[in-house]
Amino acid sequence: MKNIYVGNLSFGASEDSVRALFETHGTVDRVNIVTDRDTGQPRGFGFVEMANDGEGDKAIAAINGTDLDGRTLNVNEARPKADRGSAGGGGGGFGRKRW
């Protein structure tokens, strides 16, 4: 399976339009356009999962730099989400200095 990052999407792009673009290069398992968790508005990027690595590589090469809804797409293999570690470091004392 190939997970593909699709950046610079127009805010009007739909999962169906992105799916149609990628399906010309192979089988698309899933399309996810990322939205803001508070407003529900699209954030301008998303992910496409393709069943076959070879088809995914061909789709990346063919679609990167092409136009969709007036925007030039930035398409590449998705990198795993970086581990942000623990929030740690708490600053107890609410700003009071202790001498």
Secondary structure, 3 states (H helix, E strand, C coil): CEEEEEECCCCCCCHHHHHHHHHCCCCEEEEEEEECCCCCCEEEEEEEEECCHHHHHHHHHHHCCCEECCEECEEEECCCCCCCCCCCCCCCCCCCCCC
